[in-house]
Amino acid sequence: MFLRIVKNNKGTEYLRIVENYRENGKNKQKVIANLGRVDNISEKEAENMVN
């Protein structure tokens, strides 16, 4: 699992927890959780959520 930052049309950044997995010989990714806006979450809080 890892953290991913995505931007919307207005440029606001959001944080997601994403998981890699393998299905039928292909690598895929699945969004586990949307954590909210990056400016509302500290780096330590995000790392604790992933662990």
C-alpha positions as CSV (number, residue, x, y, z in Angstrom):
1,M,0.0,0.0,0.0
2,F,1.1,3.5,-0.7
3,L,-0.2,7.1,-0.6
4,R,-1.2,8.9,-3.9
5,I,-1.9,12.5,-4.4
6,V,-4.5,13.4,-7.1
7,K,-5.6,16.8,-8.3
8,N,-9.1,17.8,-9.4
9,N,-10.0,20.3,-12.2
10,K,-9.4,23.3,-9.9
11,G,-6.0,22.1,-8.7
12,T,-7.0,21.0,-5.2
13,E,-5.0,18.0,-4.1
14,Y,-6.5,15.0,-2.4
15,L,-4.8,12.1,-0.7
16,R,-5.7,8.4,-1.3
17,I,-4.5,5.1,0.0
18,V,-3.8,2.7,-2.9
19,E,-3.1,-1.0,-3.0
20,N,-1.2,-2.9,-5.8
21,Y,-2.3,-6.5,-6.6
22,R,-2.0,-9.0,-9.4
23,E,-4.9,-10.4,-11.4
24,N,-4.7,-12.8,-14.3
25,G,-1.0,-11.9,-14.8
26,K,-1.6,-8.2,-14.8
27,N,-0.7,-5.6,-12.2
28,K,-3.7,-3.6,-11.0
29,Q,-4.3,-0.9,-8.4
30,K,-7.3,-0.4,-6.1
31,V,-8.2,2.7,-4.1
32,I,-8.6,1.6,-0.5
33,A,-9.6,5.0,1.0
34,N,-10.0,8.6,0.1
35,L,-8.5,10.6,3.0
36,G,-9.5,14.1,2.0
37,R,-7.7,17.2,1.1
38,V,-3.9,17.3,1.5
39,D,-3.9,20.6,3.3
40,N,-6.1,19.2,6.0
41,I,-4.0,16.1,6.8
42,S,-0.5,16.1,8.3
43,E,2.1,13.8,7.0
44,K,2.3,11.8,10.3
45,E,-1.4,11.3,10.3
46,A,-1.4,9.9,6.8
47,E,1.5,7.5,7.6
48,N,-0.3,6.2,10.7
49,M,-3.4,5.5,8.6
50,V,-1.4,3.5,6.1
51,N,0.3,1.4,8.8
